[in-house]
Amino acid sequence: MSTQETRTEHDSMGDIEVPADALWRAQTQRAVENFPISGTPLEADHLHALALVKAAAAKVNARLGVLDQDVADAIVSAAEQVAAGEHDEAFPVDVFQTGSGTSSNMNMNEVLATLAAKAGTEAHPNDHVNASQSSNDTFPTSIHVAAVRAVTDRLQPALDTLAQSLERKAEEFATTVKSGRTHLMDATPVMLGQELGGYAAIVRLAQERLESTLPRVAALPLGGTAVGTGINTPQGFAAAVIEELAEMTGLPFTEASDHFEAQGGRDSLVELSGQLRTFAVGLTKICNDLRWMSSGPRTGLAEIHLPDLQPGSSIMPGKVNPVLPEATLMVCSQVIGNDLTVTTAGASGSFELNVQMPVIARNVLESVRLLAAASTVLAERCIDGIEADTERMREYAESSPSVVTPLNKHIGYEAAAKVAKRAIADGTTIREAVIAQGHVESGELTEEQLDEALDVESMTHP
C-alpha cells in the first residue's frame, strides 16, 4: 500500500485506504487485508451468478417501490457488465473468508455501487444494492444459481460429447472380439464394443443422476434474509426475484419450500457434489481401462492404440504415453477430494446458517468446470481416435484358458478345470488339451461340438 496510490473509503468501522483505481470500497478492502490466505478467489461463474441475483433484485425492488427506478436501472446496468465477465479482476476476496460469504457479497455490492456512480447515479452498497437482501440468503442463492447454470450449460453438454464419442466407438467395434478380464486375469471373451458401450452407459447414467438432483439445487433460499424469517423483505419479493432469475437464465428456479432448512443447511449442494464424485469414480474406471488396453507397445496388452499427442519422455526417445487419460485421472482425484471438502463443509450448519459456504461454492463449481473440460478433451482428442488391433485381441481371446467355460456342459466343471491347467502347463490351446486328455476319443463330445463350443464370438452373448 505504501508504494501505491490510494483513496480513503469509509464504512461503519471507520476509514480505510483503498487502491485509487479499485472498483471496490472499504468492506472489500478489509476482507482483502484480513484473508491473505490462498490467493484463490471465488469461481468466475459464481461471481457472474451473484451479479445476476443483484440485477433481478434491483428490478423487483423498483417495482415494489423500494428503489427509485433510476437507481435500480443503474444497478442493473452495472450487474449486467459484471455478469458478462467484464470486471472479474474487481473481486479479489479470498475463498477462505467469512463463512457466510458476507465479504464477497459486499465486494459485489461495492463494485456495483461504484459502477453505478461512474455512470452518473449514486447507489449505496447496503441501502440500495443490497436492498431487501441479506448475505445469508443472497450468497447461497448465487451458489445455487451458478451450480445449476454450470451443470446445465457446461457439464451436461460435455457429458453428451463424451457419451456420443464412446457410443460411436462401441458401434465401430461391435464385432471386435477380445479377451474379457476379471481380477486382471483372463476371462471369457467379450466384444470391444460391449466394453465401450458400458463406458458410455456410465456417462449416460451420470447425466441422469445430475438431472434428478438439479430440481433440489434449483430451489433457492432467497427471501429468508438474516435467519430464515424474511425480516426487512417486502411481501412477494423472493418469488418475483426468482421469477426474474428464471427468465434471465432460462432455468426453472423455484423458491425453497422451507427457508430455515434452506439457510441452515446446504444439503442439495452436498448431494450435487456427491453426483459429481460418482461420475469421477466411473470416469476413473474408464481411463484406467484405456491405459491398460493401450499399454505397450511391445510389453503390455497393446489391444488398442490411443492417438499419439506428445513425446512421453525426456530421456527415452520414441516413448508416447496416454497423457489425456492421465490428466483426466488427476481431475477425478481432485473432484473426489473436492467432494470430501464439500461434505465436511456441508456439515457445518449451526442453527440458522451454514458457515462454510464460500468453500462449498468453490469446490462444487471447480468440480463442474474440471469435469466438463476433461470430458470434452478426452472425447475429442483421445477416444475419437482409438484404433484397435483386432488380430491381437482375437489371439488373446482364443488363447485365454477361460474359453474352456462352455465345455462345462459337455465334460463337467472339474474335467474342464483339468483341461485349462494342462493347456497352461503345456503351452497349448484349450482345443489341443481337450483332445490330448481324450475327451473326444471317449465320445464325450465330437470335434464339431468342440469347435462350436470354442467359438469365441459365440461366447460374447447368451
C-alpha positions as CSV (number, residue, x, y, z in Angstrom):
1,M,0.0,0.0,0.0
2,S,2.9,2.3,0.7
3,T,4.0,2.4,-2.9
4,Q,0.6,2.5,-4.4
5,E,-1.7,5.5,-4.8
6,T,-4.8,5.2,-2.6
7,R,-8.0,6.9,-1.7
8,T,-9.8,6.9,1.6
9,E,-13.1,5.0,1.9
10,H,-15.4,4.8,4.9
11,D,-17.7,2.2,6.4
12,S,-19.3,1.6,9.8
13,M,-15.9,0.7,11.3
14,G,-14.2,3.9,10.1
15,D,-11.8,5.0,7.4
16,I,-9.5,2.7,5.4
17,E,-7.2,3.2,2.4
18,V,-8.2,1.5,-0.8
19,P,-6.2,1.4,-4.1
20,A,-7.1,4.5,-6.0
21,D,-8.3,2.7,-9.1
22,A,-10.1,-0.1,-7.4
23,L,-13.8,-0.6,-8.0
24,W,-14.3,-2.0,-4.5
25,R,-14.6,0.0,-1.3
26,A,-14.0,-0.2,2.4
27,Q,-15.5,-3.6,3.4
28,T,-13.8,-5.4,0.5
29,Q,-10.5,-3.8,1.4
30,R,-10.9,-5.0,5.0
31,A,-11.5,-8.6,3.7
32,V,-8.5,-8.4,1.4
33,E,-6.3,-7.5,4.3
34,N,-8.0,-10.0,6.7
35,F,-7.8,-13.0,4.5
36,P,-4.4,-13.1,2.6
37,I,-4.7,-16.9,2.7
38,S,-4.8,-18.8,-0.6
39,G,-4.8,-16.2,-3.3
40,T,-7.7,-18.1,-4.8
41,P,-10.9,-16.1,-5.3
42,L,-14.4,-17.3,-5.9
43,E,-15.1,-19.1,-9.2
44,A,-15.9,-16.7,-12.0
45,D,-19.2,-18.5,-12.6
46,H,-20.2,-17.7,-9.0
47,L,-19.4,-14.0,-9.3
48,H,-21.4,-13.8,-12.5
49,A,-24.4,-15.6,-10.9
50,L,-24.2,-13.2,-7.9
51,A,-24.4,-10.3,-10.3
52,L,-27.5,-11.8,-11.9
53,V,-29.1,-12.1,-8.4
54,K,-28.4,-8.4,-7.8
55,A,-29.8,-7.4,-11.2
56,A,-33.0,-9.3,-10.6
57,A,-33.3,-7.9,-7.0
58,A,-32.9,-4.4,-8.3
59,K,-35.6,-4.8,-10.9
60,V,-38.1,-6.2,-8.3
61,N,-37.2,-3.6,-5.7
62,A,-38.0,-0.9,-8.2
63,R,-41.4,-2.5,-9.0
64,L,-42.2,-2.8,-5.3
65,G,-41.2,0.9,-4.6
66,V,-38.1,0.0,-2.5
67,L,-35.8,1.7,-5.0
68,D,-36.2,4.7,-7.3
69,Q,-36.2,3.5,-10.9
70,D,-33.1,5.4,-11.9
71,V,-31.1,3.8,-9.1
72,A,-32.4,0.3,-10.0
73,D,-31.6,0.8,-13.6
74,A,-28.0,1.9,-12.7
75,I,-27.6,-1.2,-10.6
76,V,-29.0,-3.5,-13.3
77,S,-26.7,-2.0,-15.9
78,A,-23.6,-2.5,-13.6
79,A,-24.7,-6.0,-12.7
80,E,-25.1,-6.9,-16.4
81,Q,-21.5,-5.8,-17.0
82,V,-20.2,-8.0,-14.2
83,A,-22.4,-11.0,-15.2
84,A,-20.8,-10.7,-18.7
85,G,-17.3,-11.1,-17.1
86,E,-16.2,-7.5,-17.7
87,H,-14.9,-6.9,-14.2
88,D,-13.7,-10.2,-12.8
89,E,-10.5,-8.6,-11.6
90,A,-12.6,-6.4,-9.2
91,F,-13.3,-9.4,-6.9
92,P,-10.1,-10.1,-5.0
93,V,-11.6,-11.6,-1.8
94,D,-10.1,-15.0,-0.9
95,V,-12.3,-18.0,-0.9
96,F,-11.2,-18.6,2.7
97,Q,-13.2,-15.8,4.2
98,T,-16.1,-15.3,6.5
99,G,-18.3,-18.4,6.3
100,S,-21.5,-16.6,5.2
101,G,-19.8,-15.1,2.1
102,T,-20.6,-11.6,3.5
103,S,-17.2,-10.3,2.3
104,S,-17.9,-11.4,-1.3
105,N,-21.5,-10.2,-1.1
106,M,-20.2,-6.8,0.0
107,N,-17.5,-6.9,-2.6
108,M,-20.3,-7.2,-5.2
109,N,-22.4,-4.5,-3.6
110,E,-19.5,-2.1,-3.6
111,V,-18.4,-2.8,-7.1
112,L,-21.9,-2.3,-8.5
113,A,-22.3,0.9,-6.5
114,T,-19.1,2.2,-7.9
115,L,-20.0,1.3,-11.4
116,A,-23.4,3.0,-11.0
117,A,-21.7,6.1,-9.7
118,K,-19.3,6.1,-12.6
119,A,-22.3,6.1,-14.9
120,G,-23.8,9.1,-13.0
121,T,-26.1,7.6,-10.4
122,E,-25.3,7.4,-6.7
123,A,-26.1,4.0,-5.2
124,H,-25.3,2.8,-1.6
125,P,-23.8,-0.7,-1.4
126,N,-26.0,-1.7,1.6
127,D,-29.1,0.6,1.3
128,H,-29.6,0.2,-2.5
129,V,-27.6,-2.7,-4.0
130,N,-28.4,-5.0,-1.0
131,A,-31.9,-3.7,-0.5
132,S,-34.4,-6.5,0.7
133,Q,-31.5,-8.9,1.0
134,S,-29.0,-10.4,3.4
135,S,-25.7,-12.1,2.6
136,N,-27.3,-15.1,4.4
137,D,-29.9,-15.6,1.7
138,T,-28.3,-13.8,-1.3
139,F,-24.9,-15.5,-1.2
140,P,-26.3,-19.1,-1.1
141,T,-28.8,-18.2,-3.8
142,S,-26.0,-17.2,-6.0
143,I,-24.2,-20.6,-5.4
144,H,-27.3,-22.5,-6.4
145,V,-27.8,-20.3,-9.5
146,A,-24.2,-20.8,-10.5
147,A,-24.3,-24.5,-10.0
148,V,-27.5,-25.1,-11.9
149,R,-26.2,-22.9,-14.8
150,A,-22.8,-24.7,-14.9
151,V,-24.2,-28.2,-14.8
152,T,-26.9,-27.4,-17.4
153,D,-24.9,-25.2,-19.8
154,R,-21.5,-26.7,-19.4
155,L,-21.3,-30.1,-17.9
156,Q,-24.3,-31.8,-19.4
157,P,-23.2,-30.9,-23.0
158,A,-19.7,-32.1,-22.2
159,L,-21.0,-35.4,-20.9
160,D,-23.1,-35.7,-24.0
161,T,-20.0,-35.2,-26.2
162,L,-18.2,-37.9,-24.2
163,A,-21.1,-40.4,-24.3
164,Q,-21.6,-39.9,-28.1
165,S,-17.9,-40.5,-28.7
166,L,-18.0,-43.8,-26.7
167,E,-21.2,-44.8,-28.4
168,R,-19.7,-44.3,-31.9
169,K,-16.7,-46.4,-30.9
170,A,-18.9,-49.1,-29.4
171,E,-20.7,-49.3,-32.7
172,E,-17.4,-49.3,-34.7
173,F,-16.0,-52.2,-32.7
174,A,-19.3,-54.1,-32.1
175,T,-17.9,-57.3,-33.7
176,T,-14.3,-57.0,-32.5
177,V,-13.8,-59.9,-30.1
178,K,-11.3,-59.7,-27.2
179,S,-10.5,-61.4,-24.0
180,G,-12.6,-60.4,-21.0
181,R,-10.8,-59.9,-17.8
182,T,-11.8,-60.2,-14.1
183,H,-9.3,-59.6,-11.3
184,L,-7.0,-58.5,-14.1
185,M,-6.9,-62.2,-15.1
186,D,-8.1,-63.9,-18.3
187,A,-11.9,-64.4,-18.5
188,T,-14.3,-65.4,-21.2
189,P,-14.4,-63.3,-24.4
190,V,-16.3,-60.0,-24.9
191,M,-16.6,-57.6,-27.7
192,L,-14.6,-54.4,-27.5
193,G,-17.8,-52.7,-28.5
194,Q,-19.5,-54.1,-25.4
195,E,-16.8,-52.7,-23.1
196,L,-17.0,-49.3,-24.8
197,G,-20.8,-49.4,-24.6
198,G,-20.5,-50.0,-20.9
199,Y,-18.4,-46.9,-20.6
200,A,-21.0,-44.9,-22.5
201,A,-23.6,-46.1,-20.1
202,I,-21.5,-44.8,-17.1
203,V,-21.7,-41.4,-18.7
204,R,-25.4,-41.5,-19.5
205,L,-26.2,-42.6,-16.0
206,A,-24.2,-39.7,-14.7
207,Q,-26.3,-37.4,-16.8
208,E,-29.5,-38.9,-15.4
209,R,-28.2,-38.6,-11.8
210,L,-27.3,-35.0,-12.3
211,E,-30.7,-34.2,-13.9
212,S,-32.5,-35.8,-11.0
213,T,-30.6,-33.7,-8.5
214,L,-31.0,-30.3,-10.2
215,P,-34.6,-29.6,-9.1
216,R,-33.4,-29.6,-5.4
217,V,-30.4,-27.4,-6.3
218,A,-32.7,-25.0,-8.2
219,A,-34.8,-24.4,-5.1
220,L,-33.4,-21.1,-3.9
221,P,-33.1,-19.7,-0.4
222,L,-33.7,-16.1,-1.4
223,G,-36.3,-14.4,0.9
224,G,-35.1,-15.8,4.2
225,T,-32.7,-12.8,4.7
226,A,-30.8,-13.0,8.0
227,V,-32.2,-16.1,9.7
228,G,-34.9,-17.5,7.5
229,T,-37.7,-15.3,8.8
230,G,-37.6,-12.8,5.8
231,I,-37.1,-9.8,8.0
232,N,-36.8,-6.5,6.0
233,T,-38.1,-8.1,2.9
234,P,-41.3,-6.8,1.2
235,Q,-44.1,-9.2,0.5
236,G,-43.6,-11.1,-2.7
237,F,-40.0,-10.0,-3.2
238,A,-38.4,-13.5,-3.2
239,A,-40.9,-15.1,-5.6
240,A,-40.6,-12.1,-8.0
241,V,-36.8,-12.2,-8.0
242,I,-36.7,-15.9,-8.6
243,E,-39.1,-15.5,-11.5
244,E,-36.8,-12.8,-12.9
245,L,-33.8,-15.2,-12.5
246,A,-35.7,-17.9,-14.3
247,E,-36.5,-15.6,-17.1
248,M,-32.9,-14.3,-17.3
249,T,-31.3,-17.7,-17.4
250,G,-34.0,-19.9,-19.0
251,L,-33.7,-22.2,-16.0
252,P,-36.5,-23.5,-13.8
253,F,-35.6,-21.9,-10.4
254,T,-38.1,-22.1,-7.6
255,E,-38.4,-20.7,-4.1
256,A,-37.3,-23.1,-1.2
257,S,-40.2,-24.7,0.5
258,D,-38.7,-24.1,3.9
259,H,-36.3,-21.2,4.4
260,F,-34.9,-22.5,7.7
261,E,-33.8,-25.7,6.0
262,A,-32.6,-23.6,3.0
263,Q,-30.3,-21.4,5.1
264,G,-29.3,-23.7,7.9
265,G,-28.0,-26.5,5.6
266,R,-26.6,-26.9,2.1
267,D,-27.7,-30.5,1.6
268,S,-28.7,-30.1,-2.1
269,L,-25.2,-28.9,-2.9
270,V,-23.7,-31.8,-0.9
271,E,-26.0,-34.1,-3.0
272,L,-24.8,-32.4,-6.2
273,S,-21.2,-32.8,-5.2
274,G,-21.8,-36.5,-4.5
275,Q,-23.1,-36.9,-8.0
276,L,-20.0,-35.2,-9.4
277,R,-17.9,-37.6,-7.3
278,T,-19.8,-40.6,-8.5
279,F,-19.1,-39.6,-12.1
280,A,-15.5,-39.0,-11.3
281,V,-15.3,-42.6,-9.9
282,G,-16.8,-44.0,-13.1
283,L,-14.6,-41.9,-15.3
284,T,-11.6,-43.2,-13.3
285,K,-12.6,-46.7,-14.3
286,I,-12.9,-45.7,-18.0
287,C,-9.5,-44.0,-18.0
288,N,-7.7,-46.8,-16.2
289,D,-9.2,-49.4,-18.7
290,L,-8.0,-47.3,-21.6
291,R,-4.5,-47.1,-20.1
292,W,-4.4,-50.9,-19.6
293,M,-5.7,-51.7,-23.1
294,S,-3.2,-49.3,-24.7
295,S,-0.2,-50.4,-22.6
296,G,2.8,-51.5,-24.5
297,P,3.5,-51.2,-27.4
298,R,5.5,-54.4,-27.0
299,T,5.4,-55.5,-23.4
300,G,1.8,-54.5,-22.5
301,L,-1.6,-55.5,-23.7
302,A,-1.4,-53.3,-26.8
303,E,-5.1,-54.1,-27.7
304,I,-5.9,-50.6,-28.7
305,H,-3.9,-47.6,-29.8
306,L,-4.6,-44.1,-28.5
307,P,-3.7,-41.0,-30.5
308,D,0.0,-40.0,-30.2
309,L,-0.3,-36.5,-28.8
310,Q,3.2,-35.6,-27.5
311,P,6.6,-37.1,-26.6
312,G,6.3,-39.2,-23.4
313,S,9.8,-39.0,-22.0
314,S,12.7,-36.5,-21.7
315,I,15.2,-39.4,-21.8
316,M,13.6,-42.3,-23.7
317,P,13.3,-41.4,-27.4
318,G,10.1,-42.5,-29.1
319,K,8.1,-43.1,-26.0
320,V,4.5,-42.0,-26.0
321,N,2.2,-42.0,-23.0
322,P,-1.6,-42.0,-22.5
323,V,-1.5,-38.3,-21.4
324,L,-5.2,-37.5,-21.7
325,P,-6.4,-40.4,-19.6
326,E,-3.7,-39.5,-17.0
327,A,-4.8,-35.8,-17.0
328,T,-8.4,-36.9,-16.6
329,L,-7.5,-39.2,-13.7
330,M,-6.0,-36.2,-11.9
331,V,-9.2,-34.3,-12.5
332,C,-11.1,-37.2,-11.0
333,S,-8.8,-37.2,-8.0
334,Q,-9.4,-33.5,-7.5
335,V,-13.2,-33.9,-7.8
336,I,-13.2,-36.7,-5.2
337,G,-11.1,-34.6,-2.9
338,N,-13.4,-31.6,-3.5
339,D,-16.4,-33.7,-2.5
340,L,-14.8,-34.5,0.8
341,T,-14.4,-30.8,1.4
342,V,-18.0,-30.1,0.4
343,T,-19.2,-33.0,2.7
344,T,-17.3,-31.6,5.7
345,A,-18.3,-28.0,5.0
346,G,-21.9,-29.0,4.4
347,A,-21.9,-30.5,8.0
348,S,-21.1,-27.0,9.3
349,G,-24.6,-25.7,9.6
350,S,-25.0,-24.2,13.0
351,F,-28.6,-23.2,13.9
352,E,-29.8,-20.8,11.1
353,L,-26.7,-20.7,8.9
354,N,-24.1,-22.8,7.3
355,V,-20.7,-21.1,7.8
356,Q,-18.6,-22.7,5.1
357,M,-20.5,-21.6,2.1
358,P,-17.6,-20.0,0.1
359,V,-15.6,-23.2,0.1
360,I,-18.6,-25.3,-0.8
361,A,-19.2,-23.0,-3.8
362,R,-15.6,-23.0,-4.9
363,N,-15.3,-26.8,-4.8
364,V,-18.6,-27.6,-6.4
365,L,-18.1,-25.2,-9.2
366,E,-14.5,-26.2,-9.7
367,S,-15.5,-29.8,-10.0
368,V,-18.2,-29.0,-12.6
369,R,-15.7,-26.9,-14.6
370,L,-12.9,-29.5,-14.5
371,L,-15.2,-32.5,-15.3
372,A,-16.7,-30.6,-18.2
373,A,-13.3,-29.6,-19.7
374,A,-11.7,-33.0,-19.2
375,S,-14.7,-34.9,-20.6
376,T,-14.7,-32.8,-23.8
377,V,-11.0,-33.0,-24.4
378,L,-10.9,-36.8,-23.6
379,A,-13.6,-37.4,-26.1
380,E,-12.3,-35.2,-28.9
381,R,-8.5,-35.8,-28.6
382,C,-8.4,-39.4,-27.3
383,I,-11.5,-41.6,-27.6
384,D,-12.4,-40.4,-31.1
385,G,-9.0,-41.6,-32.3
386,I,-8.9,-45.0,-30.8
387,E,-7.7,-47.8,-33.1
388,A,-8.0,-51.5,-32.3
389,D,-5.5,-54.3,-33.0
390,T,-8.2,-56.8,-33.9
391,E,-5.8,-59.7,-34.6
392,R,-4.0,-59.3,-31.3
393,M,-7.3,-59.1,-29.4
394,R,-8.6,-62.3,-31.1
395,E,-5.4,-64.1,-30.4
396,Y,-5.7,-63.2,-26.7
397,A,-9.3,-64.2,-26.7
398,E,-8.7,-67.6,-28.3
399,S,-5.6,-68.3,-26.1
400,S,-7.4,-67.5,-22.8
401,P,-7.8,-70.6,-20.6
402,S,-11.2,-69.3,-19.7
403,V,-12.6,-70.2,-23.1
404,V,-12.9,-73.7,-21.6
405,T,-16.0,-72.5,-19.8
406,P,-18.6,-73.6,-22.5
407,L,-17.2,-77.2,-22.2
408,N,-18.7,-77.5,-18.7
409,K,-22.0,-78.8,-20.1
410,H,-20.1,-81.5,-22.1
411,I,-17.4,-82.7,-19.7
412,G,-18.2,-81.1,-16.4
413,Y,-16.5,-78.3,-14.4
414,E,-13.7,-80.4,-12.8
415,A,-12.7,-82.0,-16.0
416,A,-12.8,-78.6,-17.7
417,A,-10.5,-77.2,-15.0
418,K,-8.0,-80.0,-15.6
419,V,-8.1,-79.1,-19.3
420,A,-7.4,-75.5,-18.6
421,K,-4.5,-76.3,-16.2
422,R,-2.9,-78.7,-18.7
423,A,-3.2,-76.1,-21.5
424,I,-1.4,-73.6,-19.3
425,A,1.3,-76.1,-18.2
426,D,1.9,-77.4,-21.7
427,G,1.6,-74.1,-23.5
428,T,-1.1,-75.5,-25.8
429,T,-4.6,-74.3,-26.8
430,I,-7.7,-75.5,-25.0
431,R,-8.7,-77.4,-28.1
432,E,-5.4,-79.3,-28.1
433,A,-5.7,-80.0,-24.4
434,V,-9.2,-81.4,-24.7
435,I,-8.1,-83.8,-27.5
436,A,-4.9,-84.8,-25.6
437,Q,-6.9,-85.7,-22.5
438,G,-9.1,-88.0,-24.6
439,H,-12.5,-86.3,-24.2
440,V,-13.2,-86.5,-28.0
441,E,-11.9,-90.0,-28.3
442,S,-14.1,-91.2,-25.4
443,G,-17.1,-89.8,-27.1
444,E,-18.0,-87.1,-24.5
445,L,-18.2,-84.7,-27.4
446,T,-17.4,-84.6,-31.1
447,E,-14.9,-82.4,-32.8
448,E,-17.8,-80.4,-34.3
449,Q,-19.2,-79.8,-30.8
450,L,-15.7,-78.9,-29.6
451,D,-15.2,-76.3,-32.3
452,E,-18.7,-74.9,-31.8
453,A,-18.1,-74.6,-28.0
454,L,-14.8,-72.9,-28.5
455,D,-16.1,-70.2,-31.0
456,V,-15.0,-67.1,-29.1
457,E,-17.6,-64.8,-30.8
458,S,-20.5,-67.1,-29.7
459,M,-19.3,-66.7,-26.1
460,T,-20.0,-62.9,-26.1
461,H,-23.8,-63.4,-25.9
462,P,-26.1,-65.8,-24.1
